[in-house]
Each structure stands twice: as structure tokens, then as C-alpha cells.
Amino acid sequence: MRPDLVYALGGTVLALPIHIHTPSPFVFSLAGLFVVSLVSNATPFFGASYTLIATTELTAFGFSPEAFFLVVVVTAAGAAIGKLIIYGAAKGFKRRLSGNKNIQLLAQWLQDRRFLVAVFVTAVVPVLPLDDYIYIGAGAAKTRLAPMFLVTIAAKVLKSTFEIGLEFLGIFTVVNATKHFLGLTSLELSLILTGVFIVLGIFLFKYDWERLLSGIRIGLPGPAPSG
């Protein structure tokens, strides 16, 4: 994928609020949301909930269809572009990553016709940064990027739409529950979950999934004998 297309997409998204005459403080807030969603998605296994932060900002400035649309577009674009950074880093560290058994297993699976379906599903799944694995494996295998990126944009738009919408409807319940039962603010809870997902991501990356899958295949019953 040509870098100038990525720059053009990012520039268009950041300039969009200005063209439709949103208040200046909200423009700066959207720029911050773009950076947060980009950084959280460019960091493998980070798992930070950028949609929760986006919902908090949307609540602070007041909900409107226009504001909701802008927040969805900005966070989705930042999240999708962040995955390009993971892809590029994995491509640069191809020699080192190629020694990981999980990367070798994933590289073989990338040739499957259902690969783009997996890209979409993992990009939509909440909380778990499963699409990080896909982009690391794709970068190490130098898989064609353009189809992945287009699918990821569509998935992140859907993810932002549903997550921000649902969080907005229940944001006060979430905040009050964390304060009442755990004594934590939503920011503190998000930071704790981020640490948990980083540890979980490293474990999943180093775990020998080929051995597990082989064991599952061995345990499955074979076809019934004929005749």
C-alpha cells in the first residue's frame, strides 16, 4: 500500500471536523482521540479501550448525530492506521519473528481463502486485541496489505459504532459500578486491564499453539471404517 494514501486518509479525517464547523475544543478532542486510538492499536497486545475514552469525550461535549459520526470516523481511522504500524514493524523484524512457531503456523494459514474473514472478525471482537496477531503474522510473511487494510477499516467503523453507542447508553452505569464496587475510576480500571492484556498477549504469543492444535487433532475421532 502506498504511504501517501495513508497520509491522505489521516489528513482527511483530522480535517473533517473543521470542514463541518465543529467547535474548536471538540476539534482538539477529536485529534486527541485519533492519537489515542492510533497508539493503542499500534502497540501489540496493548488492549486499551479507546472506545471508552471516546465515549467519555462524547459525553463531556454532548451527544449529537454529527458528533457521534465524527468520533466513530476518527477512532476507526486511527485504529486502522495503527495496525499498519504493527504490520510494518513485523515486516522489519521478519528474520527474528520467523523463528517463532506461532508466526510460522500463522504464515501458513494466511494463504487460506477465509483469511480476510478472520481479519474482519478479529478486528471487530471487543477487548481482546486478536487482530494484532494477524497483522504481526501478515507482516512477517509479507502478505498483501491493501485488502487487509480495507477490511480493517470497515471492521473498525462497525466496532466504533456499536461499542461507542452501547457505552454511551450505559456509561454512567459503568462508571458508578467501578467506583462503588471496586473503588476505581474508569481510567484506573482501564490502566489495570491494559496491564493484564499485555501480559496475556505475551503469553499467547509465546505459547506453543501448534502443539495444542496437534493434540486436539490427535484426540478427534477418525472417519468410520467402510464396509
C-alpha positions in Angstrom: 0.0 0.0 0.0 1.3 3.4 -0.9 2.2 5.6 2.1 0.7 8.7 0.6 -2.7 7.1 0.7 -2.4 6.6 4.4 -1.2 10.2 4.9 -4.2 11.4 2.8 -6.6 9.3 4.9 -5.2 10.6 8.2 -5.2 14.2 7.0 -8.8 14.0 5.7 -10.0 12.5 8.9 -8.3 15.2 11.0 -9.5 18.0 8.7 -13.1 16.7 8.6 -14.3 18.4 11.8 -13.1 21.8 10.5 -15.0 21.5 7.3 -18.3 20.9 9.0 -17.7 23.7 11.5 -17.4 21.9 14.8 -16.3 23.9 17.9 -12.6 24.3 18.3 -12.3 22.4 21.7 -14.1 19.5 20.1 -11.7 19.6 17.2 -8.7 19.3 19.6 -10.5 16.5 21.4 -11.0 14.6 18.1 -7.3 15.0 17.3 -6.5 13.5 20.7 -8.9 10.6 20.1 -7.2 9.9 16.8 -3.8 9.8 18.5 -5.1 7.6 21.4 -6.8 5.1 19.0 -3.7 5.0 16.8 -1.2 4.5 19.6 -3.3 1.9 21.4 -3.7 -0.1 18.1 -0.1 0.4 17.0 1.2 -1.2 20.3 0.9 -5.0 20.1 -1.3 -6.6 22.8 -1.9 -3.2 24.4 -5.7 -3.8 24.7 -6.6 -0.3 25.9 -10.2 0.7 25.3 -10.0 3.7 23.1 -13.8 3.5 22.5 -14.4 4.0 26.3 -12.2 7.1 26.2 -14.1 8.3 23.1 -17.4 7.8 24.8 -16.2 9.8 27.8 -15.3 12.7 25.4 -18.6 12.4 23.6 -20.4 12.6 26.9 -18.4 15.6 28.0 -19.1 17.6 24.8 -22.7 16.5 24.5 -24.2 13.9 22.1 -25.4 14.8 18.6 -25.6 12.7 15.4 -22.8 14.8 13.9 -20.5 14.5 17.0 -21.2 10.7 17.1 -20.3 10.4 13.4 -17.1 12.3 13.8 -16.0 10.3 16.9 -16.7 7.0 15.1 -14.8 8.0 11.9 -11.8 9.4 13.8 -11.4 6.5 16.1 -11.9 3.9 13.4 -9.3 5.6 11.1 -6.8 5.9 14.0 -7.3 2.2 14.9 -6.9 1.0 11.3 -3.8 3.1 10.6 -2.3 1.8 13.9 -2.4 -1.7 12.5 -0.3 -0.6 9.6 2.5 0.3 12.1 2.3 -3.2 13.5 2.5 -4.7 10.0 5.5 -2.5 9.1 7.3 -3.4 12.3 6.7 -7.1 11.9 7.9 -6.8 8.3 11.1 -5.1 9.5 11.7 -7.8 12.1 10.8 -10.7 9.8 14.1 -12.6 10.4 13.6 -12.6 14.1 9.9 -13.3 14.1 10.2 -16.1 11.6 11.8 -18.3 14.3 8.6 -18.2 16.4 6.5 -21.3 15.9 3.2 -19.4 16.1 4.3 -17.0 13.4 5.2 -20.0 11.2 1.8 -21.5 11.8 0.0 -18.3 11.1 2.0 -17.6 7.9 0.8 -21.0 6.6 -2.8 -20.1 7.5 -2.6 -16.7 5.8 -2.9 -18.4 2.4 -6.4 -19.7 3.3 -9.3 -18.1 1.4 -11.0 -17.4 4.7 -8.2 -15.2 5.9 -9.9 -11.9 5.2 -13.0 -13.1 7.1 -10.7 -13.7 10.1 -9.2 -10.2 9.7 -12.7 -8.7 9.9 -13.8 -10.8 12.8 -10.7 -10.3 14.9 -10.8 -6.5 14.2 -14.4 -6.3 15.5 -14.0 -8.5 18.6 -14.1 -6.3 21.7 -11.4 -6.2 24.4 -9.0 -8.8 23.1 -6.5 -7.4 20.5 -6.6 -10.6 18.4 -6.0 -8.7 15.2 -2.5 -7.8 16.4 -1.6 -11.5 15.9 -3.0 -11.3 12.3 -1.0 -8.2 11.4 2.2 -9.5 13.0 2.0 -12.7 11.1 1.0 -10.9 7.9 3.9 -8.5 8.2 6.4 -11.3 8.9 5.0 -13.2 5.8 4.8 -10.0 3.7 1.1 -10.7 2.9 -0.6 -8.3 0.5 -1.7 -5.4 2.7 -4.3 -3.5 0.7 -7.2 -6.0 1.1 -6.4 -6.4 4.8 -6.4 -2.6 5.4 -9.7 -2.1 3.6 -11.4 -4.9 5.6 -9.9 -3.5 8.8 -11.3 0.0 8.1 -14.8 -1.5 7.6 -14.4 -3.6 10.8 -13.2 -0.7 12.9 -16.1 1.6 11.8 -18.5 -1.1 12.8 -16.6 -1.7 16.1 -16.6 2.0 17.0 -20.3 2.5 16.0 -21.5 -0.3 18.2 -19.1 0.0 21.1 -19.3 3.8 21.5 -23.1 3.6 21.0 -23.5 0.9 23.7 -21.0 2.5 26.1 -22.8 5.9 25.7 -26.1 4.3 26.7 -24.5 2.7 29.7 -21.5 4.9 30.5 -22.9 6.2 33.8 -23.7 2.7 35.0 -20.2 1.5 34.2 -18.5 4.5 36.0 -20.8 4.2 39.1 -20.3 0.4 39.3 -16.5 0.6 39.2 -16.5 3.3 41.8 -19.0 1.6 44.1 -17.7 -2.0 43.9 -14.0 -1.5 43.2 -13.3 2.0 44.3 -11.7 2.7 40.9 -12.4 5.3 38.3 -12.9 4.2 34.7 -9.4 5.4 33.8 -7.8 3.4 36.6 -9.7 0.3 35.6 -8.6 0.8 32.0 -5.0 1.0 33.0 -5.3 -2.2 35.1 -6.9 -4.0 32.2 -4.2 -2.8 29.9 -1.5 -4.4 32.1 -3.5 -7.6 32.2 -3.8 -7.7 28.4 -0.2 -7.0 27.8 0.8 -10.0 30.0 -1.9 -12.1 28.4 -0.7 -11.1 24.9 2.9 -12.0 25.6 1.8 -15.4 27.0 -0.3 -16.2 23.9 2.5 -15.1 21.6 5.0 -17.4 23.2 2.7 -20.4 23.8 3.1 -23.4 21.5 -0.2 -23.4 19.7 1.0 -25.9 17.1 1.5 -28.5 19.9 -2.0 -27.7 21.3 -3.7 -28.0 17.9 -1.8 -31.2 17.1 -3.1 -32.7 20.4 -6.7 -31.7 19.5 -6.4 -33.3 16.1 -5.0 -36.5 17.6 -7.9 -36.6 20.1 -10.5 -36.2 17.4 -12.1 -39.5 16.2 -11.2 -40.5 12.7 -13.6 -41.4 9.9 -15.6 -44.6 10.4 -14.3 -47.6 8.6 -16.1 -48.5 5.4 -17.9 -51.8 4.8 
